[in-house]
Amino acid sequence: MSASLIHRSQNGPHLTITLDDPKRQNALSRDMVVEFERALDDSRAARLSSLVIKGANHVFSAGADLKSLSDALARSLGPGESDPLQDLNRAGGEFFAKLNAHPAATIAIVDGAAVGGGVGLACCADIVIATPRARFALAETSLGFPPAQIAPYLVARLGERVARRLALTGARLDGREAVAIGLADFYCDTEPELGAQLRTLLNQIARCAPGANAETKRLILSERVGAAYVDEAAASFARALRGPEGREGVSAFLEKRAPRWAERLT
């Protein structure tokens, strides 16, 4: 039996989910997403006050599992066969929508790298805490494809102007910079400071009725991403990844070199 890729820890109405896949740096692989969604489904009926999400081994999440994408990209499609790249991306979009709409107050603790979909994971949380090890990177466009499924959550957290700047420059930010632009809400220099900030937030959340909080989130998110967007984004992602830029970007990443378009830079 394979080891679990996430760990759950519950203290009364407070649940913590820890991503723990050191081999893939907590990438949102198909297996990780399946386990994560199961935990979300289980927790919806528990009337939780809060859900804390963090990564083990000082990594938050490397985002998309590029090895799986590369394997899917290498497959030839048969007549009438659905594109596995589109299917993988659609599953990711459905996962982000489910996390974003979770009825509990969600807190993401970013203590390490949050790359691509890892940034999207943080943006789906209600509150984000960053540490000195936090590194946020919107790497998708530098790899030749769009941040398809996470774009709406970037805009919701940052506003269109900042989201466009970050996505179109493949921006990389540390924890302090993330707080300065609103990508994170709190910056904690030390473990004791992080623990104190988390306790304060959990105590504040615990004073609120879980049902009232859930309804508040429902109302705020009433214009949330629908199935039509998830399908459109998945198709866009697959087209880009199967195009020349996407193929070159993934190859360059796996071969640990700069993509051809970046070689023109002086």
Protein Blocks (a to p, Z undefined) as FASTA:
>chain_A
ZZdfbdcddehjbccdddddfknoopacfklmmmmmmmmmmmmmnopabdcdddehhiab
ecjafklmmmmmmpccdehiacfklmmmmmmmmmmmmmmmpmbdcddddebjdehjlmmm
mmmpmbdcddfklccddfklmnopacfklmmmmmmmnojmlmmmmmmnopacdfklmmmn
opambdcfbfklmmmmmmmmmmmmmmpcfklmmmmmmmmmmmgccfklmmmmmmmmmmmm
mmmklmmmmmmmmnopacfklmmpZZ
